[in-house]
Amino acid sequence: MNLKVFSVSEYVEHLNESLAERDAVVEGEISEYKVNQGKWVFFKIKDEESTLECFGIIFKLKFPLEDGMRVRLYGRPKIYPKTGKFSINVEWVEPAGEGALKRAFELLKKELEKEGLFAPERKRPIPKFPKRIGLIASRESAAYGDFVKVLKHRFGGIEIYLYHTAVQGSEAISGIAEAFEYFNGWQKELNFDLIALIRGGGSIDDLAAFNSREVAYAIFGSFAPVVCGVGHEQDVTIADFVADLRASTPSNAAELIAPDRQDVMNYLDGMAGEITAAAEEMISEKQAQTDSFLTQMDYFMSSYFEKLSSLAGRLALHLKFFEERIIMQESKVDSFNRLMRSFNPKAVLDRGYAIVRKKGGLISSIRDLKQKDLVGVELKDGSFEAKVI
């Protein structure tokens, strides 16, 4: 029997090549779970009869793990050359069974709450009248049809951008995360008012994607506010805690997003009535103020005109008195003028007298003259010179 002779390294490599096609999903219970350097994960998966070593990278884990938890994992078998140890390189792992899923839910909830993903102060308000929304859902699901129907019935004209993705199964987690990444990439151009994440009801296993760490971080990192409508009213997921607004069902999500058109009309009618009543009250108040102002103005004007009339009468009396005083003064002035004219030397000339001047001075006595003096004689209508003889 001729068998090929391998070196140890060659044989390990040969085995790994043979095992490369043996990837599988394995279910069992976790034991000896530990994390090294915050990156590497080591644990064993076992059942009643066998145990397998497992190795993985922590960021690939969608759910928290702990000893005793039953899980399903997908991985590839490998023999490590240095140790010859056989183990499974884990690609993904998820809780298996209701008990494990509930435990993973509690562990993840505690972790994310500690990180602040559920903090009320980071919740963003949902616009009352959204114009454009992003929708993450399965196009074939009843939840999608119910959501769109309710949304359009309540308030038409809202633009819906659907990102179709699986919402159950192994591809759901990455699909939902990629949907949020897609909408974030278009946020500047399209300016989504909100993102709606919806799915119909199901078992805790069906809703596993919405209880994953990756979906929680995707909701937390959304540029637009997130409304989560997953499952039935009694279903609560990690996604509900992280979302800005939780809806009990997909239809309820549509009800919370879009206002009811009849409610809006009733509100507008009510507002119109309130505005009309306020306007009428204001007009009535202003009319009353105007009437009061006019009454006060009328009283003021009447009082003012009475005072003005009285003042005019007094002014008339003063003017009359002043006029009489002026007439009296004019009479006095006339008497004074007559008196002054009587004292005017030229007035004497009008009566036939003459004024005699010698060397410019007035001659009032004959003693002021002697023979041969030259004198000036002024009459009423002229003057001449004379010589005393």
Summary of the structure (lengths in Angstrom):
residues: 389
radius of gyration: 59.0
end to end distance: 205.2
largest distance: 205.2
contacts: 1077
relative contact order: 0.07
helix: 47%
strand: 23%
